[in-house]
Amino acid sequence: MRVVVFSSADKSRSEVNDVIRMFDNGLECFHLRKPKFRRKELEKYILAIPSEYRDRIILHTHHQLASIYGLKGVHHTRAHRKKKWKRFIEVKFSKISRKNLMYTRSYHSLSDFTNNLKVYDYIFLSPVFDSISKSSHKSSFKKGDITQVLKSSKLKIYALGGINPETAEKAFRMGFDGIAVLGYIWEAKQNPVDAFLKIKDKIKTLEQKMSVAV
């Protein structure tokens, strides 16, 4: 199971050093989501990350920077998905300039979910559990419905929302391909890097137990 970390959405928060330390400790994928950042601000953030780690970053805004700095991919937000023609051109162009560029998106309702999304490398279901960063953002998913989708889906599906060590284990046992951590890392009183390592170690332990059982 892959562990993905989302940046905080806070424009003023200084978190780059923590993110670099997470990369140092094995973070494979970082979703850079700063909706209030202008291009220059986002560029400054990216340039603060050592070049050897930039191919682990997925952008949520200012997608053109992904190709310029050799990033991992881009995330299509609701705003991007509304601009269907622009998105089509973007995808077609990237297939020429960056064939390995990844694409992701989120779903907030199973009724909207479809398997016919070949353009996406993985998608998020959110919130699978009650959100930590947004107390009013409660999960409306039923475990049985999620399990059914996970079994039948040809897409890689990651759990987003309310992920901590306990819910990470639940997501693992439900069969998710990955988890995305946000509030547990940035909202908790503990050190963000320590929080990441707790999640990472939890998944590693679960995978080791499963391999022994098999």
ZILINMO-V918307 format. One record per pair of residues at least 24 apart in sequence whose C-alpha atoms are under 10 Angstrom apart, sorted by the first residue. I is the first residue (numbers start at 1). J is the second residue. D is the distance in whole Angstrom. If there is no record, write none. Layout:
i & j & d
I & J & D
I & J & D
This chain:
i & j & d
1 & 158 & 9
1 & 168 & 10
1 & 171 & 10
1 & 172 & 7
1 & 175 & 9
1 & 176 & 7
1 & 177 & 5
1 & 178 & 5
1 & 179 & 7
1 & 200 & 10
1 & 203 & 7
1 & 204 & 9
1 & 206 & 10
1 & 207 & 8
2 & 27 & 9
2 & 28 & 8
2 & 29 & 8
2 & 158 & 8
2 & 172 & 10
2 & 176 & 9
2 & 177 & 7
2 & 178 & 4
2 & 179 & 6
2 & 180 & 9
2 & 200 & 9
2 & 203 & 9
2 & 204 & 10
3 & 27 & 7
3 & 28 & 7
3 & 29 & 7
3 & 30 & 9
3 & 158 & 9
3 & 159 & 10
3 & 168 & 9
3 & 177 & 9
3 & 178 & 6
3 & 179 & 5
3 & 180 & 6
3 & 181 & 7
3 & 196 & 9
3 & 199 & 8
3 & 200 & 7
3 & 203 & 8
4 & 28 & 7
4 & 29 & 5
4 & 30 & 6
4 & 31 & 7
4 & 56 & 10
4 & 158 & 9
4 & 159 & 10
4 & 160 & 9
4 & 178 & 7
4 & 179 & 6
4 & 180 & 5
4 & 181 & 6
4 & 182 & 9
4 & 196 & 10
4 & 200 & 10
5 & 29 & 7
5 & 30 & 5
5 & 31 & 6
5 & 32 & 9
5 & 57 & 10
5 & 160 & 10
5 & 179 & 8
5 & 180 & 5
5 & 181 & 5
5 & 182 & 6
5 & 183 & 10
5 & 185 & 8
5 & 196 & 8
6 & 30 & 6
6 & 31 & 5
6 & 32 & 6
6 & 33 & 7
6 & 34 & 10
6 & 57 & 10
6 & 58 & 9
6 & 160 & 10
6 & 180 & 7
6 & 181 & 6
6 & 182 & 5
6 & 183 & 9
6 & 185 & 9
6 & 186 & 9
7 & 31 & 6
7 & 32 & 5
7 & 33 & 6
7 & 34 & 7
7 & 181 & 9
7 & 182 & 7
7 & 183 & 9
7 & 185 & 9
7 & 186 & 8
8 & 32 & 8
8 & 33 & 7
8 & 34 & 7
8 & 133 & 9
8 & 182 & 7
8 & 183 & 8
8 & 185 & 9
8 & 186 & 6
8 & 187 & 9
9 & 33 & 6
9 & 34 & 5
9 & 35 & 7
9 & 36 & 8
9 & 37 & 9
9 & 133 & 10
9 & 182 & 9
9 & 186 & 10
10 & 34 & 7
10 & 35 & 9
10 & 36 & 8
10 & 37 & 9
10 & 186 & 10
11 & 35 & 8
11 & 36 & 6
11 & 37 & 7
11 & 41 & 9
12 & 36 & 10
12 & 37 & 10
13 & 186 & 10
14 & 45 & 10
15 & 45 & 10
15 & 186 & 9
15 & 192 & 9
16 & 45 & 7
16 & 46 & 9
16 & 48 & 7
16 & 49 & 7
17 & 48 & 9
17 & 49 & 8
17 & 193 & 10
18 & 191 & 9
18 & 192 & 7
18 & 193 & 6
18 & 194 & 10
18 & 196 & 10
19 & 49 & 8
19 & 192 & 9
19 & 193 & 8
19 & 196 & 10
20 & 48 & 9
20 & 49 & 7
20 & 50 & 8
20 & 53 & 8
20 & 193 & 9
21 & 192 & 10
21 & 193 & 7
21 & 194 & 10
22 & 192 & 9
22 & 193 & 6
22 & 194 & 9
22 & 195 & 10
22 & 196 & 7
22 & 197 & 8
23 & 49 & 10
23 & 50 & 10
23 & 52 & 10
23 & 53 & 7
23 & 54 & 10
23 & 56 & 9
23 & 193 & 10
24 & 53 & 9
25 & 193 & 9
25 & 196 & 9
25 & 197 & 8
25 & 200 & 9
26 & 196 & 10
26 & 197 & 9
26 & 200 & 9
27 & 53 & 9
27 & 56 & 8
27 & 196 & 8
27 & 197 & 9
27 & 200 & 9
28 & 53 & 9
28 & 55 & 9
28 & 56 & 6
28 & 57 & 9
29 & 53 & 9
29 & 54 & 10
29 & 55 & 9
29 & 56 & 5
29 & 57 & 6
29 & 58 & 7
29 & 72 & 8
29 & 73 & 10
29 & 180 & 9
30 & 54 & 9
30 & 55 & 9
30 & 56 & 6
30 & 57 & 5
30 & 58 & 6
30 & 59 & 9
30 & 72 & 9
30 & 180 & 9
30 & 181 & 10
31 & 56 & 9
31 & 57 & 6
31 & 58 & 5
31 & 59 & 6
31 & 60 & 7
31 & 72 & 10
31 & 73 & 9
31 & 74 & 9
31 & 75 & 8
31 & 180 & 9
31 & 181 & 10
31 & 182 & 10
32 & 57 & 7
32 & 58 & 6
32 & 59 & 5
32 & 60 & 6
32 & 61 & 8
32 & 74 & 9
32 & 75 & 9
33 & 58 & 9
33 & 59 & 7
33 & 60 & 5
33 & 61 & 7
33 & 75 & 9
34 & 59 & 9
34 & 60 & 7
34 & 61 & 7
34 & 62 & 10
35 & 60 & 8
35 & 61 & 7
35 & 62 & 10
36 & 61 & 9
37 & 61 & 8
37 & 62 & 9
38 & 62 & 8
39 & 63 & 10
39 & 64 & 10
39 & 65 & 8
43 & 69 & 9
46 & 71 & 9
55 & 101 & 10
58 & 101 & 9
58 & 102 & 8
58 & 103 & 8
58 & 104 & 9
59 & 103 & 10
59 & 104 & 10
60 & 104 & 9
60 & 105 & 9
63 & 90 & 9
64 & 90 & 9
64 & 94 & 10
66 & 94 & 10
66 & 98 & 9
66 & 101 & 8
66 & 102 & 10
67 & 94 & 8
67 & 97 & 8
67 & 98 & 7
67 & 101 & 8
70 & 98 & 9
70 & 101 & 9
71 & 98 & 10
71 & 101 & 8
71 & 102 & 9
72 & 98 & 10
72 & 100 & 8
72 & 101 & 6
72 & 102 & 6
72 & 103 & 9
73 & 98 & 9
73 & 100 & 8
73 & 101 & 5
73 & 102 & 4
73 & 103 & 6
73 & 104 & 8
73 & 121 & 10
74 & 101 & 8
74 & 102 & 6
74 & 103 & 5
74 & 104 & 7
74 & 105 & 9
74 & 120 & 10
75 & 102 & 8
75 & 103 & 6
75 & 104 & 5
75 & 105 & 5
75 & 106 & 8
75 & 120 & 9
75 & 122 & 10
75 & 123 & 9
76 & 103 & 7
76 & 104 & 6
76 & 105 & 5
76 & 106 & 8
76 & 120 & 9
76 & 123 & 10
77 & 104 & 9
77 & 105 & 6
77 & 106 & 7
78 & 105 & 9
78 & 106 & 9
78 & 107 & 10
80 & 105 & 10
81 & 105 & 9
91 & 119 & 8
106 & 157 & 9
106 & 158 & 9
106 & 159 & 10
106 & 160 & 9
107 & 157 & 10
107 & 160 & 10
108 & 139 & 9
108 & 140 & 9
108 & 141 & 9
108 & 160 & 10
109 & 139 & 10
109 & 140 & 8
109 & 141 & 8
110 & 140 & 10
110 & 141 & 8
110 & 142 & 10
110 & 145 & 8
110 & 146 & 8
110 & 149 & 8
113 & 149 & 9
113 & 153 & 10
114 & 149 & 10
114 & 153 & 9
114 & 154 & 10
114 & 155 & 9
115 & 149 & 10
115 & 152 & 9
115 & 153 & 6
115 & 154 & 6
115 & 155 & 7
115 & 156 & 10
116 & 153 & 10
116 & 154 & 9
116 & 155 & 9
117 & 154 & 9
117 & 155 & 8
118 & 154 & 9
118 & 155 & 8
120 & 155 & 8
120 & 156 & 9
121 & 155 & 7
121 & 156 & 7
121 & 157 & 9
122 & 154 & 10
122 & 155 & 6
122 & 156 & 5
122 & 157 & 6
122 & 158 & 7
122 & 177 & 9
122 & 178 & 9
123 & 155 & 7
123 & 156 & 6
123 & 157 & 5
123 & 158 & 6
123 & 159 & 9
123 & 160 & 10
123 & 177 & 10
123 & 178 & 10
124 & 156 & 9
124 & 157 & 6
124 & 158 & 5
124 & 159 & 6
124 & 160 & 6
124 & 161 & 9
124 & 176 & 10
124 & 177 & 10
124 & 178 & 9
124 & 179 & 8
124 & 180 & 8
125 & 157 & 7
125 & 158 & 6
125 & 159 & 5
125 & 160 & 6
125 & 161 & 8
125 & 176 & 10
125 & 179 & 10
125 & 180 & 10
126 & 158 & 9
126 & 159 & 7
126 & 160 & 5
126 & 161 & 6
126 & 162 & 9
126 & 180 & 10
127 & 159 & 8
127 & 160 & 6
127 & 161 & 4
127 & 162 & 7
127 & 163 & 9
128 & 158 & 9
128 & 159 & 6
128 & 160 & 6
128 & 161 & 6
128 & 162 & 7
128 & 163 & 8
128 & 167 & 9
128 & 171 & 9
128 & 179 & 10
129 & 159 & 9
129 & 160 & 8
129 & 161 & 5
129 & 162 & 5
129 & 163 & 7
129 & 164 & 10
129 & 167 & 7
129 & 168 & 10
129 & 170 & 10
129 & 171 & 9
130 & 160 & 10
130 & 161 & 6
130 & 162 & 5
130 & 163 & 9
130 & 167 & 10
131 & 160 & 9
131 & 161 & 5
131 & 162 & 4
131 & 163 & 8
131 & 182 & 9
131 & 183 & 7
131 & 184 & 9
132 & 161 & 7
132 & 162 & 5
132 & 163 & 8
132 & 164 & 9
132 & 181 & 10
132 & 182 & 8
132 & 183 & 5
132 & 184 & 7
132 & 185 & 10
132 & 186 & 10
132 & 187 & 8
132 & 188 & 9
133 & 161 & 8
133 & 162 & 8
133 & 182 & 7
133 & 183 & 4
133 & 184 & 8
133 & 185 & 10
133 & 186 & 8
133 & 187 & 6
133 & 188 & 9
134 & 161 & 9
134 & 162 & 9
134 & 183 & 8
134 & 187 & 10
135 & 162 & 10
137 & 161 & 9
137 & 162 & 9
138 & 162 & 9
143 & 170 & 10
143 & 171 & 10
143 & 174 & 8
144 & 174 & 9
146 & 174 & 8
146 & 175 & 9
146 & 176 & 9
147 & 171 & 10
147 & 173 & 10
147 & 174 & 6
147 & 175 & 7
147 & 176 & 9
148 & 174 & 10
150 & 174 & 8
150 & 175 & 7
150 & 176 & 7
150 & 177 & 9
151 & 175 & 8
151 & 176 & 9
163 & 199 & 9
164 & 195 & 9
164 & 196 & 9
164 & 198 & 9
164 & 199 & 7
164 & 202 & 10
165 & 195 & 9
165 & 196 & 10
165 & 198 & 7
165 & 199 & 5
165 & 200 & 9
165 & 201 & 9
165 & 202 & 6
165 & 203 & 8
166 & 199 & 9
166 & 202 & 9
167 & 199 & 10
168 & 199 & 7
168 & 200 & 10
168 & 202 & 8
168 & 203 & 7
168 & 206 & 10
169 & 199 & 9
169 & 202 & 7
169 & 203 & 7
169 & 205 & 10
169 & 206 & 8
172 & 203 & 8
172 & 206 & 8
172 & 207 & 9
173 & 206 & 9
178 & 203 & 10
179 & 203 & 10
